[in-house]
């Protein structure tokens, strides 16, 4: 017998198979698909179930003779070729069933090809196994069509219907999945009842309000993003900055609360609403305290392999209790699963900013950002990398710019330690120097160019939790070098402790 291994993928779009197996003579395994595309598996029914004991190798091949005396039993190897399998259809069916149950997909595909070549093979079993193979290879839509065809001719195959319901949920069709689960509620089989209850509970959970809370205590050594140069020269004259123009240090707290709800339409379509309130309060530098309110209705189209979202949004920001900035725009996101562990994430945002302060209205304008990232998700680690392009069009050309940045990151969690690292490098080039007749020409004699690097590190201990909150120690560093260093070259360091919780 081949050596089998049960594997489960853990990543954003993965869907596994739950280990439940009826008597092999039924030929239709109750293989339960996971209910979420975010590596969340449902609790498994107790095993073994009545009348569904897991077959052993001895059920498929004759057992070796018992050992005599003190001699250890010798291992017995049986080699089978295609002819042997064709001459023993019952054995072939058993091997095929076990290959699917144990997720040996390459073996199952080979055995299925042999099985389908038999003139009197069970077409339902063949279609069932093919559906499992299609789902495993991320062709879930084809698997759903195949299982619907089976049920059209055999509506009493309840395990097939259960598999179909769970495939529909994995393929982001909760309404259709709920309809299939509801049809199974009258079935007396305890395994079906339990899986159906879990499926309907998962659908209710997905449609309920989701709330996220976050808070952190931070220390920022450059809260106003200022250059540390105390003296500047312009037009042959020397100027000394006042203390307020130098980097300001502040200690305080950040808080955030968000709420989101998704309402399914038919098929893969959904409506969603997101609201978020966050802010910062500095006890030793209150004038830099901020509050922001964000609101975004959204339309979503999601399958197992893709997710598209478009959302108009509005954001209001207050500084030291006064209206400071109003923004509105539209964002689009497209996520595509490349395989069971990798995905492509694309985001496009168009935003307009309007400042309340008359002195800042030169910064009013339109900002377009395009973000492309590739993400890899392992069982306990994540890695990503990508590029961001931004076009800033302000009312004044010398305040408008184009920028790009490369970013990468990595995170991993061990039983005793978790760590995440994010790094970025970017460049920003402004469109023009101030005109000769502008008052700021003396301070901005040329077109501005900036380069920046950023590093963020978080560490935490997974076992340190209280009421669902896990504290993390964070460090953030950003350095900007400009061709006008006395104004725009700056460093910023932050050390803070954060906690987050979702419910």
Buried (B, 14 or more C-beta within 10 A) or exposed (E): EEEEEEEBBBBBBBBBBBBBBBEBEBBBBBBBBBBBBEBEBBEBBEEEBEEBBBBEEEEBBEEEEEEEEEEEEEEEEEEBEEEEBBEEBEBBBBBBBBBBBBBBBEBBBBBBEBBBEBEEBBEBBBBBBBBBBBBBBBBBBBBBEBBBEBBEEEEEBBBBBBBBBBBBBBBBBBBBBBEBBEBBEEBEBEBBBBBBBBBBEBBEEBBEEBEBBBBBBBBBBBBBBBBBBEEBEBEEEEBEBEEEBBBBEBBBBBBBBBEBBBEBEEBBBBEBBBBBBBBBBBEEBEBBBBBBBBBBEBBBBBBBBBBBBBBEBEBBBBBEEEEBBBBBBEBBBBBBBBEBBBBBBBBBBBBEBEBBEEEEBBBBBBBBBBBBBBBBBEEEBBBBBBEBBBBBBBEBBBBBBBBBBEBBBBBBBEEEEBBBBBBBEBEBBBBBBBEEEEEBBEBBEEBBBBBBBBEBBBEBBEEEEEEEBBBBEBEBBBBBBBBBBBBBBBBBEBBBBBBBBEE
